[in-house]
Amino acid sequence: MNDEDTPAEPAVALNEALPAIEFESPGRFPVHNPESHLPEPEAWEPAPFALGNHDRLERFSSPSEARAHALALLQQAKRNLCLYSDDLEPWLYHHSSVLQACTAFLLAHSKNRLRILLRDVGPAVKEGHRLLALSRRLPSSCQIRKLNPDHPNEEVAFLLADTQGLLLRPEPDQTAGYALYQDPGRVRQRQAQFDQAWDTSVTDPDLRSFLL
């Protein structure tokens, strides 16, 4: 059959009203999301020493002692935090208590800065380290760089808090070390070391892709 012989369909007026659709809402229902069965990480307790007032050297050997001193320094810093690390040690810095302390520090004042130097950024990027996420959230005040492999850098791990506090582990693969809460001389020496390494540091491609 030719198209010319096909009877024309009746035209439908564009302004012809369609029949109304009746709808009655069944009401509101509460949504109950299933509770997470994953336990919340237990909060860490900071060491009971005041930054700028405690002049004794405090040695530690266990992970729990290292965490307590690190958290105490992070919580009490007022202007400057510098972290010099092999791989941003998860056992020491990948924890909600550390994240909360660093976030509070950075939000306390627009000029507060957290700078992190790493020898290897791969493990932190792979596991989605909390401090990497913080640097993506606050990129102007929390910066992470990689130690320049072409420049000699001491294989040590330390944390600097303002001009007084220092947590140092002479062997990065060991938990033992010491903490100082009032030692401007040693902090000044480590700060000069950190600043020099920072000036020659580089941006790792893995870190750049994570921040994007």
N, C-alpha and C positions, 0 to 999 in steps of 0.2 A: 504494500500500500504506500502510495506516495504521500509525502508530508502535506502536499497541497490538498489531499482529500481528507486529511485528519480533521475532524470537527474541532473548532476552537473551544478552548476551555472558557467558561464564563469568567469575566473579569471580576476581581474582588475590589471593591472600593477601598482606597487607602484610609479613608476616614471612618470606615465601618468599625464600630466598637466591638472589642472582643468580650466575651462573657467574663464576669468577675470571678476570681478564684477565691474561694472562702478558705481561710486558714485560722485555726484556733491553737494558740500556743499551749503546749502541755504543762507549762510552768518551768520553774528553775530547779535544778538538781545539783546538790553538792558534788564536787569532784574530789575523790580521795586518792591521792597518789600513794603508791606503795612506799613504805618506809625503807630507807636504806639500811641494809644489814652490815655495811662496812663501819667499823668503829671509828669514831673521831680520834685523830692523833692526840695523845696525851700532851698537855701543855708542859713546856719545860720551865724550870725554876731558875732564875738568874742567881749568880753567886752574890753573897751579901757584902759586897765591897763597893765603896763610893768612888766614882771616877774623880780624880783630882784631890782626894783626901786620904787614900790608903797607900802608904809608901812601902809596903813590904812586897817582895817578890813571891808570887804564889805559883808553886810548881803543881803540875797535874800529870796524870798518866792514863787515866781512863777516859773513854768517850764521854761519859756523863759529866765529868769534871770539866772537860774542854768545852762542852756545850754550855754549861753554866757560866763560865767565864766569858765566852763569846756573846752570849745573850745579854749579860750584864753590861758589856761594853757597847753593844748595839743599842740597847735601851737608853743608855745615859749620854750618848754622844749628842752634841748640840749643833755642830756645824760641818764636820768632816768625817767621812768614813772611807777607808781605803782597804781593799782586800786583795792580797797577793797570794795566788793559789795555783796548784797544779791543775785541778779539774773542777773547782768549785765543789769541794768534797760533799757529797750528798749526806753522809752521816753527820755532818756538822752544820751545813747551811740549808739543806733541802727540807725545811720543816715550817709548819704554819706559825710557830712562835717567832722564828727568824723573820719570816715574811711580814708579820704584823709589826715587829720592831722596826724593820727597815722602812716600811710604808709610813708608819707614824713619824719617823725621823724625817723623811723626805717631804711630807706634807706639813710639818711643823713650821717651816720657813722656806721661802722661795729660793734662798741662796744655799740651802743645804745640798750637799753633793755626796753621792756614793759612787766611787770608781772601783772597778774590778778588773784585775789583770789575771789572765789565765794562760797556762802553758799549753793546754789542750782543751778546746771548747767542745769537741765531739761528744763526750759522755753527757755533758750538761744539756746539749741540744737534743740528743737522742731521747733522754728521759723527760724532757720538758721541765727543766729545773725552775723552781719558783722564782728565783731571783732573775732569771732570764725573762720570765713573764712580766716581772716588775719593770724591767728595763724597757720592755715594749710598751707598757702602760705609761711610764714616766721617762721618756727617752732623753729629755733635756737635763734631768737631775740624776738619773741612774744610767751610767755608761759602762759598757763591758768591752774590753779590748783583749787582743792576744799578744803575748810576749813575742818579740821579734826573734825568730830562731837564728838570725844572722848576728845577733849581738849577745855577748856573754851575760847570762843572768844567773844569779845564785839560786840553787835548788833548795828553797826554803819556803815555808808558808807562814804568813802573818796577817794580822788584822790591826789596823790603826784606828783609834778613836780620838778625834780632836788632836790636841797637842800633848796629851797626858797618857793615854791608854795604849797598850800593846799586848797582843796575844801572839806568841811565836812558837812554832813547832819546827825545830831544826831539821827534822827528817819528815818530809811531806807524807811519806807512806806510813808514818807512825802517829799514834794519838798523843804521845807525850810531848810536853813543852812547858811553858810558863806564861804567866800573865802579870802585867804591871798596870797599875791604876794611877800612878803619879811618878812618871819618869820622863820629863821633857827631853833630856839629853838623848836617851836611846830612841825615843819616838822621832826626834829630829833627824837622827842618822837614818832610820828606816824610811822616813818620809822622803829624804833626799834620794835614797835608792829607788823608792817607788816612782817618784817624779821623773827620774832619769829613764827608767824603764817605760814609763807611760809615754814620754816624748818620742821614743823610738818604736812604740808598739804598732801593730797592724790590725786591720779588720779581717777576720776570717770569713771566707765565703759561706761556710755552714752557719755562722752566726748571723750573717747578713740575710740569708734566706729565712732563718727562724724569725728575725725581727720583721721581715716583710709579711 
